[in-house]
């Protein structure tokens, strides 16, 4: 924020102002008349709620005018998604380095625990914290489970720093990082793979490269027309249908969904292992041509993750 003066009818006024860059690159400036002679820091605290609400309006107006809408990603839901985005960005910008680390360490531990547990990893949340932050091995646990946890931490650290793009080389790099010390098979699968307990046919090895290119082309085309959260849900379903790697596809897919959100300024999301069966059912429905359940699941998890991991800080950071 910054202060500026305007003269109106020969009278000077002081304005507190903030410039926003919208997703299309345009800039919108929010202004409010404030008391003269007050320090900028004091004015920022006093008028924080006003600027947050105006910023929500700006992003909501942009999103509802730009992105397609339907019964799940309706105008009302898009406004709620954008409001959470604004609150999230405000919160993380107000954190100092240590506060930011503490908040994201909590998120990373929970994301890693839940994502790996969906794939059958038996480490508890407490085990994950010990492996990640105390760098210890849990007695009686398989080394694969330890490596899955360590590798996920490295990938998530880079993801939150926006070091990955949605492109083939970064997807393969992320897969290599996740499978380090676990599986030496690099690159796309060379033999067919199957979903246990499901009759859904996955993409055969000889078609993976072609279908991945088509998926990335699709992503480039819809990203400007469809809300990023909806794109993330649909991309996830399409990616899991291809199942391009011999192992690690679920974990890579959930990281990719979060790359799409974080890179555009949205908070990341967690799919809980306690909802594994619902998640798998949503993917099976998707593979059979019904996409709505997976889209609805992503919307629910986005809102739940924000409430559980980030919204709690908002009322405190206004005083920082």
Secondary structure by P-SEA (a helix, b strand, c coil): cbbbbbbcccbbbbbbcccccccccbbbbbbbbbbccccaaaaaaaaaaaaaaaaaaaaaaaaaacccccccccaaaaaaaaaaaaaaaaaaaaccaaaaaaaaaaaaaaaaaaaaaaacccccaaaaaaaaccccccccccaaaaaaaaaaaaaaaaaaaccccccaaaaaaaaaaaacccccccccccbbbbccccccccccccaaaaaaaaaaaaaaaacccccaaaaaaaaaaaaaaacccccaaaaaaaaaaaaaaaaabbbbbbbbccaaaaaaaaaaaaaacccaaaaaaaaaaaaaaaaacccccccccccc
